[in-house]
Amino acid sequence: MDIKNVADSMVFHDNTFTKRVLFSSKDVLCFLLNMKRGHVLPVHKHENSSLVMTVLSGSGEIQINDEVEKLVKGSVVYAKGED
């Protein structure tokens, strides 16, 4: 068993988002993206895996294909790898 505290990985920079990997193995990848207002994650796909994303604080928007949705603290998103 491995336990981590998310707060330990909440590291912010003014000019770009940060990514902190919490767990990584052959079957699992769990990471934390830390973003400030105005930060943008480049458009990309996760073709070989699905994605579950939880908003821990703040708000923003996510675009999957042509669909744009508003996210707020507590939102959970599931996207299939081909999306």
GIQUIDA-V362824 format. One record per residue. RES is the residue in one letter. PHI is phi as a letter, one per 20 degrees, with the letter a starting at -180 (999 if undefined). Layout:
RES | PHI
RES | PHI
//
This chain:
M | 999
D | c
I | c
K | c
N | d
V | g
A | g
D | f
S | d
M | e
V | c
F | d
H | c
D | f
N | e
T | b
F | f
T | c
K | c
R | c
V | f
L | e
F | c
S | b
S | b
K | g
D | d
V | c
L | c
C | c
F | c
L | d
L | d
N | d
M | c
K | d
R | g
G | n
H | f
V | c
L | e
P | g
V | f
H | a
K | c
H | d
E | f
N | d
S | b
S | e
L | c
V | d
M | c
T | d
V | e
L | e
S | b
G | m
S | b
G | r
E | c
I | c
Q | d
I | c
N | l
D | e
E | e
V | d
E | c
K | e
L | d
V | c
K | g
G | n
S | f
V | c
V | d
Y | d
A | c
K | f
G | g
E | f
D | f
//
